[in-house]
Amino acid sequence: MNRLRNRLIFVFVAATLIPLAVTIWVTTSLIQMGQGLRETSISTALSVGEQLRVSSDAYFHSACDDLERRAQAGEVEPARHAAPDDAVKAFAESGESSRCSVAGDQGNRIEYLVKHADGVWVYSSPLAISLKRVGDTRRNASLLDQMWSEYDLRHGPEVTLVLLSAAFWIASLALLVYFAHRISQPIQRLTAGLAQVASGDLTVRVAAGRDDEVGRAIKTFNDMAARLKESTDRLLYLRQLESWQTLARKTAHEVKNSLTPIRLTVEEMLSRYDEADRVFMEQATQIVVDEIETLERRIRAFSQFATEPPVSPTALNVNSLLQERIALLKSAHPEVAYECRLGTVPEVVADADLVKGILTNLLENAADAVGGGGRILGITSADQEKVAIEVHDSGPGLSEQAIASLFQPTISFKKRGMGLGLSIARKSALLSGGDIVLVKGELGGAAFRVLLPVATNGYQARPDRG
């Protein structure tokens, strides 16, 4: 279960439902308030319209009575219509003897129509107000009231608001679930990676795929796991070396104790035999002595491997050391072509004798591998923390079997090898704070990279270790 994603969703729901409910409540209240204001306004408009109707009717009847009185008194001259218009004609055809009506485009004139033998007489008088406009206002108020009664604004906007808010909230929740999954998934992978590292699996790596805080945390985790694995591998190798050193010291001591009496006994045997058997005895003795010297050589190698050399770290120029070692070995291997590709590198902190021994071993191994006409390339480079010295050769390279047990002591793939050279070289590199790793060769053969720590500005030489 992805707890982080579920918590993000819960926080979103808790953080949005309450504001959403408050927003809907406030909006509904405002709508209801607006409804009340609108109803009050329309009621007021209808009341005003009714008052206008009463007032306009009273004004119309008053104006009609005044015009009729003035017409009967002869104060107003009538207009006689022998060929009346439609309104006059309609009056003439009606059964009425007189009529009072509103006339004019704006309803601002009143007419008093009277039938006579010679036609219809029309008395006219202007009005102070436009009765047509008053009638239009009354009709508009009635129409608004009718529309308001047909459409219930108290429920329509509220339902629409709730539906829109719910749709928006659901869409936001869906987006949050998507983004919460994207945020929590790499954190979940990182947590799983940490659990695997805690269980002892230092090879686990987490794919980052992003350049934010989570991506930087994953990158830091991967770097930490890589460095932890590197440190663990070095510690295991040093522990193995310690066990092999103990075994080597014991073996060298036991064999050395046996060799001395063997040599003395053989020499005593040679001195006591007759002259006739001396030639045979000399040959046999020489064979035994040669084998003893071989065993002694092996014992010295084991002793060197088992001994912890004193370490005196100083600031070294690796370019100069590499050129010095190559110049020294050129005379011993004139048939080999040596090349250098030196970079601009800072000084390193290491024991000079140990570094010289490492380079000598790697260059000698490369010369043995390439034979006559071969090539050896030395390269130096640096990053922020380490300086690298690489030795490439054009030999046949290393087999899978050789790579699998490359730095194991007592395992050699050379005819006269002791199987201790690379083990001693790597131990020297580890004692100097670095390491030796196998890399892809540029010349088609084997290639080794020596890593040494960069000397800092505040470096101080450490005391000897031995």
C-alpha positions, 0 to 999 in steps of 0.5 A: 500500500502506498501510504504517502499517496493515500496521505496526500489524497487525504490531506487534499480531501480534508483541505478542500471539502471544508472550504468548498462547503463554506464557499457553497453555503456563502454563495447560496446565501448570497443567491438567496439574498439576491432573490429577496432583493429582486423580489422586493424590487419587482414588488416595488415596481409592480406597486409603482406600476399600479399607482401609475395605472390609477393615476393615469386613469384618473388623469385621463378621465379628468382630461376628458371631462375638461375637454368635453366641458370646453367643447360644449362651452365653445372654447375649443374649435372642432375639426370636421371630417367629411372623409374621416380616417380609420379611427374616426370612421370606426367611431362613426360606425359605432352606436356611440354619440361621443367618445374620448380617447388618447391620440398621437404617436407618444400618447401625448394628446387627447381627442373628444369625438362627437357625432353630428349630421354633417359628420364627426367633430373632433376636439383635441387637446395636448396632455402634460404627460405621455400616457403611452410611456406610462402604459409601456412601463406598466406592461414591462413590470407585468412581463418581468413579474410573469417571467420571474414566476415562471423561472424559480431562481431560488433553486436553479443557480444553487443546483448549477453551483453545486454541480459545477463545484462537484465536477471541478472538485472531482477533476481536481481530485483525479489530477491529485491522484495522478500527481500524488502517484508520480510523487510517491512512486520514486519515493517508494522505489527509494524506500525499497532500495534503502530496505534492500541496502539494509538487508545487505544488497549493495548492488541495488540502484534506483532509476531517477528520471527526474531533476527535482529534490526527489531525483537528487535524493535518488542520485545521492542514494545511488552514489552512497550505495556505490561508495558503500559497495566499494568500501565493503569490497575493499574491506573484504579484500583486506580481510582476505589479505589478512587471512592469506598473510597469516597463512603465508607467514606460517607456510614460509616459516615452516618451509624455511625451517625445513630447507636449512637442514636439507641444504646442510645434509646434502652438502655433507653427503657430497663431502663424504663420497668417493671420487668415483661417485663425485660427478653423480653426487655433484649433479644430484646436489646441484639439482637439489640446491637449485630446487631449494633456491626456488623454494627460498625465492617463493618464501621471500615472495610470501614473506614480502606479501605477508609483511605490512610495509611502512607507509610514508605518504607524501605529495607526489607528481604522478606524471614524473613517476610514470615517466621515470618508471617507463624510462627505467624499463625501456632498457630492459625491454627494448623490443617494446614501444612505450607511449605516454599521454599525460594530463594536467593532474594535481599532486597525490598523497601516497607512499612513493615506494609503494606507487613505484612498486605498483607501476613497476609491476603493471609495466612489467606485466604489460611487457611480458604480455605484449612480447616483441613489437608490442605497445604499452600506453601510459595515461594520467587523468584526474577528477575532483577527488582522485588521480588515475594512472592507466597502463594499457597494452596490446597483448592478448588480453585477459580470459574470463577465468583470469578476470574472475580471480585477478587479484587473488594471491597464489594464482598466476597465469605466467610461467614463472609467476608467483601469483602475488604481484597484482595482490601486492600492488592492490594492497599497496594502492589500498594502503595509499587510500586508493585502489586498482581496477580493470578497465577496457583497453585502448590497444586491444589488450589488458588495461589497469587503472590506479586510483590515488587520492588528490593532495589537498592544500592543508595536507600534512604527512602522516606518521609511518605505519609499519 
